[in-house]
Amino acid sequence: MKALAVHPGKPHSAHLAELPTPTLADVAAPRRGVIVRTLQVGVDATDAEIDEALYGRAPKGFDFLVLGHEVFGVVEEVGPDVTHVRPGDYCTCTVRRPGPTLYDLIGRNDITGHEEYYERGINLLHGFMTERFVDDAEFIVKVPEGLRHLGVLSEPASVCAKAIAQAYLAQQRLQVWEPRVAFVTGAGQIGLLTTMMLRLRGLQVFTLARTPNPGLKEEIVRAYGARYVSTQETPIEELVREVGKPDLIVEATGSSQVAFDCMRYLAINGALVWTSVTGGGKSIAKFPADQVNLEWVLGNKLLVGSVNGNRHHFAQGLADLALGETMFPGVTQRILTSPVEGFEDPAKIMRLLRDDKSALKVFVDVAR
C-alpha cells in the first residue's frame, strides 16, 4: 500500500513509501478497530515544516514518517464492539494519541502532560496519507453525509473550536466575560474558520492578514459578516486606534513575531489564544517587554496556547461547520481552493503548498 512520507531530519525528503494493508488485528483491541478508506487528506504548514526537517519524528522501527493529519474517509470495516459508525459512514480521525499521564487516562490526550507526545502524521505515529488506515473506535468521529463536501476541514475546524472553547473556559476566572470585539490574525484555513465560528457566536470580528484587498480572503471574510484588514494597507496600530483594543485575539499566522506583537494590543481582561506552531530558532529584538509585562499584570490579561483537539472538539467543529452552512451557505467551501489528484507526485504537493500564494487550502483527493 502506497503512502506519502518523509525522512524526519532530512530536508525536502517527501517520497512514496510502502506500508502493509491495515487489518483490525493491528489495533490493540481488535474488537474496537475501524478500517477507513481514505478519500481526502488536507496538507498545511505543519506538513511543509516537517518536510523542511523543522520537527517531526518517525515511529519506532521506521526511518520514515507518513504525513497527513487532516483526513476524511469512509468506513470499510469495524470490529464487533464498534457501535457509533458502520461500513459506509463518512468519518474523520483525531490526531493525538494517549500517553501515560492522568489527562490521557481521562480522554484528554489533547492536553497530555507527557513530554513525548504521539500525533499521527507529526510525531512518532504514521499519518493518514495512505490508501487505508486503521485505528481504535475512540478516535474515529462520524461526519454527517450532508457535510461530506467539507469533510477534509474536520481537523482544522476542531482546532478552531478548541481554541475558542479554551478562551471561554479560561475566562471563567473573571466570573463575567462577554467579549464583543475579536481580532483574528491570519487568513488561512484556521483564521477563516475561526472568523466564521466567532461570527456564529455574535462577535464583531476583524480578520487581519498581509494579502491586499480585494481578493478571495477578503470575499470570504466579508461573506461571514466580518471585516478583512490587510496589514499592508492598515497596520494593526491604526486599526486599534479606529476600533479599540479587542477582547479576544486568536493568532493563526504561523509567525512568532506576530504572535508576540499581539500581546501589545489586547484589551484589559482580554484573552489571547496562540494556535501557531513555529518551528525554527527565530528571536525577536526590540520587543517592549517591560511595557507588555506591566500592562498584562495590571490588566489581568490571559495568554492561552491551544493545540490539537479531542473527539469532543471534532464534534463541535463539525457542528459549527453545519451551522455555518445554514448561516453562510456556500462560503466555507470556497476555502478549498487547491485539490491535487493523488499523492504520486510528492514534490508537486510540497511545491504547491509552499509556493502557490493563491492557495488557501491544499488537499489531496486520494480516492473518490
C-alpha positions as CSV (number, residue, x, y, z in Angstrom):
1,M,0.0,0.0,0.0
2,K,1.5,3.3,-1.1
3,A,1.9,6.3,1.3
4,L,3.4,9.8,1.2
5,A,6.3,10.0,3.7
6,V,9.3,12.0,4.7
7,H,12.6,11.1,6.4
8,P,12.5,13.2,9.5
9,G,15.6,15.3,9.9
10,K,16.3,15.3,6.2
11,P,15.0,18.5,4.4
12,H,12.8,18.1,1.4
13,S,12.7,14.3,1.6
14,A,9.0,13.8,0.6
15,H,8.7,10.5,-1.2
16,L,6.5,7.5,-1.8
17,A,6.8,4.7,0.7
18,E,5.2,1.3,1.2
19,L,3.1,0.1,4.1
20,P,1.2,-3.2,4.7
21,T,-2.5,-3.1,4.1
22,P,-4.1,-2.5,7.6
23,T,-6.2,-5.1,9.4
24,L,-8.3,-5.0,12.6
25,A,-5.6,-7.1,14.2
26,D,-3.3,-4.1,14.0
27,V,-5.3,-2.4,16.8
28,A,-4.5,-3.2,20.4
29,A,-8.2,-4.1,20.9
30,P,-9.2,-5.5,17.5
31,R,-12.9,-5.7,18.5
32,R,-12.8,-1.9,18.7
33,G,-10.9,-1.5,15.4
34,V,-12.1,0.6,12.4
35,I,-10.7,0.4,8.9
36,V,-11.1,3.5,6.9
37,R,-10.6,4.0,3.1
38,T,-9.0,7.4,2.7
39,L,-10.9,9.9,0.5
40,Q,-9.1,13.2,1.1
41,V,-6.2,14.4,3.1
42,G,-5.5,18.1,3.8
43,V,-2.0,19.4,3.9
44,D,-0.9,22.6,5.6
45,A,2.1,24.5,7.0
46,T,2.8,21.7,9.5
47,D,3.4,19.2,6.7
48,A,5.7,21.7,5.0
49,E,7.7,22.3,8.1
50,I,8.1,18.6,8.7
51,D,9.3,18.2,5.2
52,E,11.8,21.1,5.9
53,A,13.0,19.0,8.9
54,L,12.0,21.6,11.5
55,Y,10.3,18.9,13.6
56,G,8.7,15.5,13.4
57,R,9.9,12.0,14.4
58,A,9.4,8.6,12.7
59,P,7.6,5.8,14.6
60,K,9.8,3.3,16.3
61,G,11.1,0.7,13.8
62,F,10.8,3.1,10.8
63,D,13.1,5.5,9.2
64,F,10.2,7.4,7.6
65,L,7.1,9.2,8.8
66,V,3.9,9.1,6.7
67,L,2.4,12.6,6.5
68,G,-1.2,13.7,6.8
69,H,-3.1,14.7,9.9
70,E,-6.2,16.1,8.3
71,V,-8.3,13.2,7.0
72,F,-11.7,12.5,5.6
73,G,-12.7,8.9,4.7
74,V,-15.3,6.2,4.6
75,V,-15.6,3.3,7.0
76,E,-14.9,0.0,5.4
77,E,-14.9,-2.5,8.3
78,V,-15.5,-2.3,12.0
79,G,-14.9,-4.7,15.0
80,P,-17.9,-6.2,16.8
81,D,-17.7,-3.7,19.7
82,V,-18.0,-0.6,17.5
83,T,-21.4,1.0,17.5
84,H,-21.1,4.7,16.6
85,V,-20.0,4.1,13.0
86,R,-20.7,1.3,10.5
87,P,-19.4,0.5,7.0
88,G,-20.4,3.2,4.5
89,D,-20.3,6.0,7.0
90,Y,-18.2,9.1,6.4
91,C,-15.7,9.8,9.1
92,T,-12.6,11.7,10.2
93,C,-10.0,10.8,12.8
94,T,-8.4,12.7,15.7
95,V,-4.6,13.3,15.7
96,R,-3.1,12.9,19.1
97,R,-2.9,9.6,21.0
98,P,-2.8,8.9,24.7
99,G,0.4,8.8,26.7
100,P,0.7,7.7,30.4
101,T,-0.5,10.8,32.2
102,L,-3.7,11.4,34.1
103,Y,-5.0,13.6,31.3
104,D,-4.5,10.7,28.8
105,L,-6.3,8.3,31.1
106,I,-9.4,10.5,31.3
107,G,-9.6,11.0,27.5
108,R,-7.9,14.4,27.4
109,N,-4.9,13.2,25.4
110,D,-5.0,16.6,23.6
111,I,-3.5,18.2,26.7
112,T,-1.2,15.3,27.7
113,G,1.4,16.2,30.4
114,H,3.8,13.8,28.8
115,E,6.9,15.3,27.1
116,E,6.9,12.6,24.4
117,Y,3.6,13.1,22.6
118,Y,2.2,10.9,19.9
119,E,0.5,12.6,16.9
120,R,-0.5,10.9,13.6
121,G,1.5,12.3,10.7
122,I,3.5,14.6,13.0
123,N,5.3,12.7,15.8
124,L,6.0,9.0,16.4
125,L,2.9,7.8,14.5
126,H,2.2,7.4,10.8
127,G,-0.3,9.8,9.3
128,F,-3.2,9.3,7.0
129,M,-1.7,10.0,3.6
130,T,-2.3,6.3,2.6
131,E,-5.0,4.4,0.8
132,R,-6.4,3.0,4.0
133,F,-5.7,3.2,7.7
134,V,-6.9,1.5,10.9
135,D,-7.5,3.0,14.4
136,D,-9.4,2.4,17.6
137,A,-13.0,3.5,17.5
138,E,-12.3,6.0,20.3
139,F,-10.6,8.2,17.8
140,I,-13.0,7.9,14.9
141,V,-15.5,10.7,14.5
142,K,-18.6,10.3,12.2
143,V,-19.0,13.1,9.6
144,P,-22.7,13.7,8.6
145,E,-23.3,12.9,4.9
146,G,-24.5,16.5,4.4
147,L,-21.0,17.7,5.3
148,R,-19.1,15.4,3.0
149,H,-18.1,18.3,0.8
150,L,-16.4,19.9,3.9
151,G,-15.2,16.7,5.5
152,V,-11.5,17.4,4.8
153,L,-11.9,20.6,7.0
154,S,-12.9,18.5,10.1
155,E,-9.5,18.6,11.7
156,P,-8.8,22.3,11.2
157,A,-12.4,23.0,12.4
158,S,-11.6,21.1,15.6
159,V,-8.5,23.2,16.2
160,C,-10.6,26.4,15.9
161,A,-13.4,25.0,18.1
162,K,-10.9,24.1,20.8
163,A,-9.1,27.4,20.7
164,I,-12.4,29.3,21.2
165,A,-13.6,26.9,23.9
166,Q,-10.2,27.2,25.8
167,A,-10.6,31.0,25.8
168,Y,-14.1,30.9,27.2
169,L,-13.2,28.3,29.8
170,A,-10.1,30.1,31.0
171,Q,-12.1,33.4,31.2
172,Q,-14.4,31.9,33.8
173,R,-11.7,33.2,36.2
174,L,-13.4,36.6,35.6
175,Q,-16.9,35.3,36.6
176,V,-18.4,37.5,33.8
177,W,-16.8,37.7,30.4
178,E,-18.8,38.8,27.4
179,P,-16.4,39.5,24.6
180,R,-17.7,41.8,21.9
181,V,-14.7,42.5,19.6
182,A,-12.3,39.9,18.3
183,F,-9.2,40.1,16.1
184,V,-8.2,37.0,14.1
185,T,-4.6,37.3,12.8
186,G,-4.1,35.2,9.7
187,A,-6.5,34.3,6.9
188,G,-5.5,30.8,6.1
189,Q,-7.9,27.9,6.9
190,I,-7.6,28.3,10.7
191,G,-8.1,32.1,10.5
192,L,-11.1,31.9,8.2
193,L,-12.8,29.1,10.1
194,T,-12.2,30.9,13.4
195,T,-13.7,34.0,11.8
196,M,-16.8,32.0,10.9
197,M,-17.1,30.4,14.4
198,L,-16.7,33.7,16.2
199,R,-19.4,35.3,14.0
200,L,-21.7,32.4,14.8
201,R,-21.1,33.4,18.5
202,G,-22.1,37.0,17.8
203,L,-18.8,38.8,18.0
204,Q,-17.7,41.7,15.8
205,V,-14.7,40.2,14.0
206,F,-11.7,41.8,12.3
207,T,-9.6,39.3,10.3
208,L,-6.0,40.6,9.7
209,A,-3.6,39.3,7.1
210,R,-1.0,40.7,4.7
211,T,-2.7,40.0,1.4
212,P,-4.0,43.2,-0.1
213,N,-7.7,43.8,-0.9
214,P,-9.6,42.8,-2.8
215,G,-9.2,39.1,-3.1
216,L,-10.6,35.7,-2.1
217,K,-9.7,36.0,1.5
218,E,-11.5,39.4,1.8
219,E,-14.5,38.0,0.0
220,I,-14.8,35.0,2.3
221,V,-14.4,37.2,5.4
222,R,-16.9,39.7,4.2
223,A,-19.4,36.8,3.4
224,Y,-19.0,35.7,7.0
225,G,-20.1,39.2,8.1
226,A,-16.6,40.2,9.4
227,R,-14.2,42.8,8.2
228,Y,-11.0,41.9,6.4
229,V,-8.0,44.1,7.2
230,S,-4.9,44.0,5.1
231,T,-2.0,44.9,7.3
232,Q,-0.1,46.2,4.3
233,E,-2.8,48.8,3.9
234,T,-3.9,49.3,7.5
235,P,-1.3,48.5,10.2
236,I,-2.7,46.9,13.3
237,E,-1.8,50.1,15.3
238,E,-4.1,52.1,13.0
239,L,-6.9,49.5,13.4
240,V,-6.7,49.7,17.2
241,R,-6.9,53.5,17.1
242,E,-10.0,53.1,14.9
243,V,-12.0,50.4,16.7
244,G,-10.2,50.0,20.1
245,K,-8.4,47.0,21.6
246,P,-10.1,43.6,21.2
247,D,-11.5,41.5,24.0
248,L,-10.2,38.3,22.2
249,I,-7.4,37.7,19.8
250,V,-6.9,34.3,18.1
251,E,-3.4,34.2,16.5
252,A,-3.1,31.9,13.4
253,T,-0.4,33.3,11.2
254,G,2.4,30.8,11.9
255,S,4.7,33.8,12.7
256,S,6.2,34.1,16.2
257,Q,6.7,37.8,15.5
258,V,3.0,38.4,15.0
259,A,2.2,36.1,18.0
260,F,4.2,38.3,20.4
261,D,3.1,41.5,18.8
262,C,-0.5,40.6,19.5
263,M,0.3,41.0,23.2
264,R,0.6,44.7,22.7
265,Y,-2.9,45.2,21.5
266,L,-5.2,43.2,23.8
267,A,-7.8,44.9,25.9
268,I,-7.9,44.8,29.7
269,N,-9.3,41.4,30.9
270,G,-8.8,40.1,27.4
271,A,-7.7,36.7,26.2
272,L,-5.0,35.9,23.5
273,V,-5.0,32.4,22.1
274,W,-1.9,31.1,20.2
275,T,-2.7,28.4,17.7
276,S,0.5,28.8,15.6
277,V,3.2,26.2,15.8
278,T,6.5,27.8,14.8
279,G,9.5,25.6,14.0
280,G,12.9,27.3,13.9
281,G,15.2,29.4,16.0
282,K,14.0,33.0,15.5
283,S,14.5,35.6,18.2
284,I,12.7,38.9,18.5
285,A,14.6,42.1,19.0
286,K,13.1,45.4,20.2
287,F,10.1,43.9,21.8
288,P,8.7,46.3,24.5
289,A,8.9,43.6,27.2
290,D,8.6,46.0,30.3
291,Q,5.6,47.7,28.9
292,V,3.8,44.5,27.9
293,N,4.6,42.9,31.3
294,L,3.2,46.0,33.1
295,E,0.1,46.1,31.1
296,W,-0.6,42.4,31.3
297,V,-0.2,42.2,35.1
298,L,-2.2,45.4,35.7
299,G,-4.8,44.5,33.1
300,N,-5.4,40.8,34.2
301,K,-4.8,39.6,30.6
302,L,-4.5,36.0,29.6
303,L,-2.4,34.0,27.2
304,V,-3.6,30.5,26.2
305,G,-1.7,28.1,24.0
306,S,-4.1,25.7,22.2
307,V,-3.1,22.7,20.0
308,N,-4.9,19.7,18.7
309,G,-8.4,18.6,19.7
310,N,-10.1,15.6,21.2
311,R,-13.2,13.9,19.7
312,H,-15.5,16.5,21.5
313,H,-13.7,19.4,19.8
314,F,-14.1,17.5,16.5
315,A,-17.8,17.2,17.2
316,Q,-18.1,20.9,18.0
317,G,-16.1,21.8,14.9
318,L,-18.5,19.7,12.7
319,A,-21.5,21.3,14.4
320,D,-20.1,24.8,13.6
321,L,-19.4,23.8,10.0
322,A,-23.1,22.6,9.8
323,L,-24.4,25.8,11.3
324,G,-22.1,27.8,9.1
325,E,-23.6,26.2,6.1
326,T,-27.0,27.4,7.3
327,M,-25.9,30.9,8.2
328,F,-23.4,31.5,5.4
329,P,-24.4,29.0,2.7
330,G,-21.6,28.0,0.2
331,V,-19.0,30.3,1.8
332,T,-16.8,27.7,3.6
333,Q,-16.4,25.6,0.6
334,R,-14.6,28.4,-1.1
335,I,-11.7,27.8,1.3
336,L,-11.0,24.5,-0.6
337,T,-9.0,26.1,-3.4
338,S,-6.4,23.6,-4.4
339,P,-7.2,19.9,-4.9
340,V,-4.5,17.5,-6.0
341,E,-5.3,14.2,-7.7
342,G,-3.5,11.5,-5.8
343,F,-0.2,11.7,-3.9
344,E,2.1,10.0,-6.5
345,D,3.9,13.3,-7.1
346,P,5.1,14.4,-3.6
347,A,7.3,17.2,-5.0
348,K,4.3,18.7,-6.7
349,I,2.2,18.7,-3.5
350,M,5.0,20.3,-1.5
351,R,5.7,22.9,-4.2
352,L,2.0,23.9,-4.3
353,L,1.9,24.1,-0.5
354,R,5.0,26.3,-0.3
355,D,4.9,28.4,-3.5
356,D,1.3,29.0,-4.5
357,K,0.3,32.2,-2.7
358,S,-3.3,31.9,-4.1
359,A,-3.8,28.5,-2.3
360,L,-6.0,28.8,0.8
361,K,-6.4,25.0,1.3
362,V,-4.4,22.3,-0.5
363,F,-5.8,18.9,-0.2
364,V,-5.2,15.5,-1.9
365,D,-8.0,13.5,-3.5
366,V,-6.8,10.1,-2.5
367,A,-9.9,8.2,-3.7
368,R,-13.3,9.0,-5.0
